[in-house]
Amino acid sequence: MVARGGGSIINIASIGGINSFPEFSAYSVSKAALIQLTKSLALDYGNLGVRVNAICPGAINTPGNDAFAGNLDWYLQVIASVTPMGRTGTPMEIAWAAIYLASEESSYVTGTTLIVDGGRMARA
């Protein structure tokens, strides 16, 4: 990227890297580290035209939720109850955030963490 004159790196972290959740210590620490790596790389490479940002999704409705949740209907109800928008997100909603961060429309955005969580962290 440096040789080409710049580019955009988009890390996928999690709201778990901002606020901890019970029994998720390793996950939370790894996502918090990724957020800090994003900031550090933005500082190190910004003057070389490389932008580095992170997306922090909340609960996203993917097939992995089936195995994680055990009882998917219960899980979706719990997420809805703690999310101001009252639902889980979709993979496409995360993709739109990534498209924005990869595009020229975000040419002055670097070192940021874009939270895409239906308002869940607004309660934190």
ChimeraX attribute file (.defattr): number of C-alpha atoms within 10 A of each C-alpha:
attribute: neighborCount
match mode: 1-to-1
recipient: residues
	/A:1	13
	/A:2	12
	/A:3	8
	/A:4	9
	/A:5	9
	/A:6	15
	/A:7	18
	/A:8	20
	/A:9	19
	/A:10	18
	/A:11	18
	/A:12	18
	/A:13	26
	/A:14	26
	/A:15	23
	/A:16	20
	/A:17	20
	/A:18	18
	/A:19	12
	/A:20	15
	/A:21	12
	/A:22	6
	/A:23	8
	/A:24	10
	/A:25	13
	/A:26	10
	/A:27	16
	/A:28	21
	/A:29	16
	/A:30	14
	/A:31	21
	/A:32	20
	/A:33	14
	/A:34	18
	/A:35	24
	/A:36	16
	/A:37	17
	/A:38	25
	/A:39	19
	/A:40	14
	/A:41	17
	/A:42	23
	/A:43	16
	/A:44	13
	/A:45	16
	/A:46	19
	/A:47	11
	/A:48	16
	/A:49	17
	/A:50	21
	/A:51	29
	/A:52	27
	/A:53	26
	/A:54	26
	/A:55	23
	/A:56	23
	/A:57	22
	/A:58	23
	/A:59	23
	/A:60	21
	/A:61	14
	/A:62	11
	/A:63	8
	/A:64	9
	/A:65	15
	/A:66	13
	/A:67	9
	/A:68	10
	/A:69	12
	/A:70	10
	/A:71	11
	/A:72	13
	/A:73	10
	/A:74	11
	/A:75	17
	/A:76	18
	/A:77	13
	/A:78	14
	/A:79	19
	/A:80	17
	/A:81	13
	/A:82	15
	/A:83	19
	/A:84	15
	/A:85	14
	/A:86	16
	/A:87	19
	/A:88	20
	/A:89	19
	/A:90	14
	/A:91	13
	/A:92	10
	/A:93	14
	/A:94	20
	/A:95	12
	/A:96	11
	/A:97	18
	/A:98	19
	/A:99	14
	/A:100	12
	/A:101	25
	/A:102	19
	/A:103	11
	/A:104	12
	/A:105	10
	/A:106	13
	/A:107	15
	/A:108	9
	/A:109	17
	/A:110	23
	/A:111	19
	/A:112	17
	/A:113	23
	/A:114	19
	/A:115	21
	/A:116	20
	/A:117	24
	/A:118	20
	/A:119	15
	/A:120	20
	/A:121	17
	/A:122	10
	/A:123	8
	/A:124	7
